[in-house]
Amino acid sequence: MSTIRACSRPLRPGSFASSTFRTSTSIQRSGPRKYGTAAASNVVNIVEVGPRDGLQNEKGVIPVSVKSELINRLVDAGALLVEAGSFVSPKWVPQMAGTGEVLQGIRQKPGVHFPVLVPNQKGLENLLELLSTHSNSPVPLTDEIAIFAAASDAFTKANLNLATIAESLARLEPVARAALDKGLRVRGYVSVVVHCPFSGKVDPKVVKDVTAALRNMGCYEVSLGDTVGRARPHEVAEVLEEVKKVVPVNMLAGHFHDTFGTAVANVMTALSHGIRTIDASVGGLGGCPYSPGATGNVATEDVLYALKDSEYSVAGGVNGTIDLDKMVNIGWWISEQLGRESISRAGRGVKARREREKKQ
Ligand SMILES: CC(C)(COP(=O)([O-])OP(=O)([O-])OC[C@H]1O[C@@H](n2cnc3c(N)ncnc32)[C@H](O)[C@@H]1OP(=O)([O-])[O-])[C@@H](O)C(=O)NCCC(=O)NCCSC(=O)C[C@@](C)(O)CC(=O)[O-]
C-alpha cells in the first residue's frame, strides 16, 4: 500500500467518556432491523456476507450477473440481510468494482436489506450518486452501509491506509454522520479483535474502545471480527466480556473466519454470551485481502446445521427461517462458478448424504 498519510482532521472530544477514541458525533443512531431481536430471545439473525467478504478475495473475474444471481438465490433461501459489495478502491479490491451494477441486478424484497461497505467519503459519495439516480424506485437499492475499523494500528495501515486506529475513526466519523443524515443505517466492523496478522495478540481493551467509538458514531450494531480465523472460544469469551462492559450485547455481532477450524465453536461461544447476530458466508467463501492465509468466514450452512433443532432458531424469509437445503445448493453452485468445491462441512455432508440416498 502507499505511504501513510497524516490525518487532516483532529479528533474532538466526544460524548463517550470512557473511550480512548473520542468522537464528536452525538448519538444519532440507526434503528435496529425490523426483525432484530433482543439478546434475551433465542432468535439468531444471520448476516450473509458471502457476496462481499466471500468474493472480495477471489483472483479471477466474477461477472456482475453471477454476483447478483448469488444474492437473489440467497434471498430466495430466506436470507434477510445480505452484504451486496463494497464502494472501496477498485485498485485494492478489484472484485468489488461494479457493486453499483450488482445492486441494480438484485430483485428487491420487502424486509430484506443489502448493506454495502463504505470506507471513506469518496465511497459514500459514489453510493449516494447511485441512489440519487434511482430515487424514483419504490424501494431503495440499499438502505444501509457498513463502515470498518480495526483493533490494531498495523491492520489499520494495511486495510485502510492510515497509520493509527484514531486516524481511521476520525475518517469514519463524518462518513457515518453523513450517511445517517441521508437516512441510511450504519453498521460497524472491528477487525482483528483477537489476533492481528501483523502485530500479534490484541488487547481486548482496545477492542472495547474501538467498538464504543463506532457505537458512538451511530452504528446500530458492531460486528466483532476474528479476521485471521485463529481465535479460540476462550479468547472470544474474553473479548466479549470486555466489550460488553460498555456496549450492550444486543448491539454486537460475531464475525468468525475459520482458518483454524474454530469458527462454529466461536459462534456457539458468542451465542452463549448473548450475541444474537452472526455473520456467515455461504459455502465458506472468502478470506481477507489484508490477512494473509486467512480462509473464509464461517460457512452459513455450518451455522444453520449447528443451530438446527437446538434451543436457538434462525430468523429468515422461508417459513420464518433460512432453508438449509437451499443454502447447501447455493454453496455448491457458487463454488462451482469459482471452479472449486464447497468447503462448508455441512454442505459436503449434506451432498454426500444425498448421493448415498440416491444409490439406495
Ligand atoms: C482504504 C482506502 C479507501 C484508502 O484510500 P486512499 O486513502 O484514497 O488511498 P489509496 O492509495 O488506497 O487510494 C487508491 C486509489 O483509490 C481511490 N479511492 C479511494 N477511496 C475510494 C473509494 N471509496 N472508491 C473508489 N476509489 C477510491 C483513490 O482516489 C486512489 O485513486 P488514484 O489516485 O490512485 O486514482 C482504499 O485503500 C481502499 O478502498 N482499500 C480497500 C479496503 C477494503 O476493501 N478492505 C477489505 C474490506 S474490510 C474486511 O474485509 C474486514 C471485514 C469487514 O470483513 C471484517 C473482518 O473480517 O475483520
The ligand as an SDF file (V2000), in Angstrom:
LIG
                    3D

 58 60  0  0  0  0  0  0  0  0999 V2000
   -8.9610    2.4210    2.4540 C   0  0  0  0  0  0  0  0  0  0  0  0
   -8.9550    3.2010    1.1730 C   0  0  0  0  0  0  0  0  0  0  0  0
  -10.3100    3.8120    0.9450 C   0  0  0  0  0  0  0  0  0  0  0  0
   -7.9410    4.3170    1.2900 C   0  0  0  0  0  0  0  0  0  0  0  0
   -7.9560    5.1070    0.1340 O   0  0  0  0  0  0  0  0  0  0  0  0
   -6.9850    6.3340   -0.0410 P   0  0  0  0  0  0  0  0  0  0  0  0
   -6.7270    6.9160    1.3040 O   0  0  0  0  0  0  0  0  0  0  0  0
   -7.5090    7.2410   -1.0850 O   0  0  0  0  0  0  0  0  0  0  0  0
   -5.6050    5.7610   -0.5110 O   0  0  0  0  0  0  0  0  0  0  0  0
   -5.2510    4.6970   -1.6080 P   0  0  0  0  0  0  0  0  0  0  0  0
   -3.8480    4.9270   -2.0050 O   0  0  0  0  0  0  0  0  0  0  0  0
   -5.5200    3.3320   -1.1090 O   0  0  0  0  0  0  0  0  0  0  0  0
   -6.1870    5.0720   -2.8600 O   0  0  0  0  0  0  0  0  0  0  0  0
   -6.0200    4.3840   -4.0390 C   0  0  0  0  0  0  0  0  0  0  0  0
   -6.9220    4.9360   -5.1230 C   0  0  0  0  0  0  0  0  0  0  0  0
   -8.2610    4.5810   -4.8170 O   0  0  0  0  0  0  0  0  0  0  0  0
   -9.1040    5.7340   -4.8670 C   0  0  0  0  0  0  0  0  0  0  0  0
  -10.1460    5.5670   -3.8700 N   0  0  0  0  0  0  0  0  0  0  0  0
  -10.0640    5.8060   -2.5530 C   0  0  0  0  0  0  0  0  0  0  0  0
  -11.2210    5.5210   -1.9730 N   0  0  0  0  0  0  0  0  0  0  0  0
  -12.0540    5.0710   -2.9480 C   0  0  0  0  0  0  0  0  0  0  0  0
  -13.3950    4.6120   -2.9450 C   0  0  0  0  0  0  0  0  0  0  0  0
  -14.1000    4.5560   -1.8120 N   0  0  0  0  0  0  0  0  0  0  0  0
  -13.9330    4.2140   -4.0910 N   0  0  0  0  0  0  0  0  0  0  0  0
  -13.2340    4.2570   -5.2480 C   0  0  0  0  0  0  0  0  0  0  0  0
  -11.9420    4.6700   -5.3050 N   0  0  0  0  0  0  0  0  0  0  0  0
  -11.3680    5.0830   -4.1650 C   0  0  0  0  0  0  0  0  0  0  0  0
   -8.1640    6.8650   -4.5660 C   0  0  0  0  0  0  0  0  0  0  0  0
   -8.7130    8.0660   -5.0470 O   0  0  0  0  0  0  0  0  0  0  0  0
   -6.9140    6.4540   -5.3120 C   0  0  0  0  0  0  0  0  0  0  0  0
   -7.1200    6.6820   -6.6900 O   0  0  0  0  0  0  0  0  0  0  0  0
   -5.8870    7.1140   -7.6380 P   0  0  0  0  0  0  0  0  0  0  0  0
   -5.4480    8.4290   -7.1150 O   0  0  0  0  0  0  0  0  0  0  0  0
   -4.8640    6.0230   -7.4680 O   0  0  0  0  0  0  0  0  0  0  0  0
   -6.5030    7.1420   -8.9980 O   0  0  0  0  0  0  0  0  0  0  0  0
   -8.5860    2.3180   -0.0010 C   0  0  0  0  0  0  0  0  0  0  0  0
   -7.2800    1.8690    0.1750 O   0  0  0  0  0  0  0  0  0  0  0  0
   -9.4900    1.1260   -0.1080 C   0  0  0  0  0  0  0  0  0  0  0  0
  -10.6160    1.2240   -0.5770 O   0  0  0  0  0  0  0  0  0  0  0  0
   -8.9830   -0.0690    0.3240 N   0  0  0  0  0  0  0  0  0  0  0  0
   -9.7440   -1.3000    0.3380 C   0  0  0  0  0  0  0  0  0  0  0  0
  -10.2170   -1.6250    1.7410 C   0  0  0  0  0  0  0  0  0  0  0  0
  -11.0520   -2.9090    1.7380 C   0  0  0  0  0  0  0  0  0  0  0  0
  -11.9990   -3.0580    0.9840 O   0  0  0  0  0  0  0  0  0  0  0  0
  -10.7160   -3.8800    2.6120 N   0  0  0  0  0  0  0  0  0  0  0  0
  -11.4250   -5.1150    2.6980 C   0  0  0  0  0  0  0  0  0  0  0  0
  -12.7250   -4.9650    3.4160 C   0  0  0  0  0  0  0  0  0  0  0  0
  -12.5790   -4.9450    5.1910 S   0  0  0  0  0  0  0  0  0  0  0  0
  -12.6680   -6.5970    5.6210 C   0  0  0  0  0  0  0  0  0  0  0  0
  -12.6970   -7.4420    4.7850 O   0  0  0  0  0  0  0  0  0  0  0  0
  -12.7750   -6.9460    7.0730 C   0  0  0  0  0  0  0  0  0  0  0  0
  -14.1990   -7.3230    7.4820 C   0  0  0  0  0  0  0  0  0  0  0  0
  -15.1360   -6.1230    7.3510 C   0  0  0  0  0  0  0  0  0  0  0  0
  -14.7270   -8.3490    6.6540 O   0  0  0  0  0  0  0  0  0  0  0  0
  -14.2350   -7.8010    8.9300 C   0  0  0  0  0  0  0  0  0  0  0  0
  -13.1530   -8.8320    9.2810 C   0  0  0  0  0  0  0  0  0  0  0  0
  -13.1420   -9.9530    8.7410 O   0  0  0  0  0  0  0  0  0  0  0  0
  -12.3070   -8.4750   10.0940 O   0  0  0  0  0  0  0  0  0  0  0  0
  1  2  1  0
  2  3  1  0
  2  4  1  0
  2 36  1  0
  4  5  1  0
  5  6  1  0
  6  7  2  0
  6  8  1  0
  6  9  1  0
  9 10  1  0
 10 11  2  0
 10 12  1  0
 10 13  1  0
 13 14  1  0
 14 15  1  0
 15 16  1  0
 15 30  1  0
 16 17  1  0
 17 18  1  0
 17 28  1  0
 18 19  1  0
 18 27  1  0
 19 20  2  0
 20 21  1  0
 21 22  1  0
 21 27  2  0
 22 23  1  0
 22 24  2  0
 24 25  1  0
 25 26  2  0
 26 27  1  0
 28 29  1  0
 28 30  1  0
 30 31  1  0
 31 32  1  0
 32 33  2  0
 32 34  1  0
 32 35  1  0
 36 37  1  0
 36 38  1  0
 38 39  2  0
 38 40  1  0
 40 41  1  0
 41 42  1  0
 42 43  1  0
 43 44  2  0
 43 45  1  0
 45 46  1  0
 46 47  1  0
 47 48  1  0
 48 49  1  0
 49 50  2  0
 49 51  1  0
 51 52  1  0
 52 53  1  0
 52 54  1  0
 52 55  1  0
 55 56  1  0
 56 57  2  0
 56 58  1  0
M  CHG  5   8  -1  12  -1  34  -1  35  -1  58  -1
M  END
$$$$
